[in-house]
Amino acid sequence: MAQINNNGAARSVSTQDFNERVKRALVDKHDPQPKAKAAPRRFRTGAPNTAD
C-alpha cells in the first residue's frame, strides 16, 4: 500500500462537493436573517380636511 504524504497542504475540493457539504451542514440550522416586518401605514383613512 502506498503512503500518502500529508504535509498539511490543502487539498482541492470540487464546487459540487463543496456545495453538498454546505447543504448537509446547514440542514438543521435556522435562518439567521429575521423576517421583514410590514411597513406601518402612514396615511389617514378618514375624510380629508376641507379648507373653507
C-alpha positions in Angstrom: 0.0 0.0 0.0 1.3 3.4 -1.0 1.9 6.0 1.7 0.1 9.3 1.1 2.2 12.2 2.1 0.1 14.7 4.1 2.3 17.7 4.9 -0.6 20.0 5.9 -1.2 21.3 2.4 -4.8 22.0 1.5 -6.5 19.6 -0.9 -8.6 20.9 -3.7 -12.4 20.3 -3.5 -14.8 20.5 -6.4 -17.5 23.1 -6.4 -20.2 20.5 -6.4 -18.7 18.6 -3.5 -18.3 21.8 -1.5 -22.0 22.8 -2.1 -23.1 19.3 -1.0 -21.1 19.6 2.2 -22.5 23.1 3.0 -26.1 21.8 2.4 -25.5 18.9 4.8 -24.0 21.3 7.4 -27.0 23.7 7.2 -29.8 21.2 7.3 -30.9 21.8 10.8 -29.8 25.5 11.1 -32.4 28.3 11.4 -32.4 31.3 9.0 -30.1 33.9 10.6 -32.0 36.8 8.9 -35.0 38.0 10.8 -38.3 38.2 8.8 -39.0 41.6 7.5 -41.9 43.4 9.2 -44.6 45.1 7.2 -44.1 48.9 6.9 -46.5 50.9 9.0 -49.3 52.7 7.2 -48.5 56.4 7.2 -51.7 57.9 5.7 -55.0 58.9 7.1 -58.1 56.8 6.3 -60.6 59.5 7.5 -62.2 62.2 5.4 -59.9 64.9 4.0 -59.9 68.3 5.7 -61.8 71.0 3.9 -60.3 74.5 3.9 -63.2 76.9 3.6 
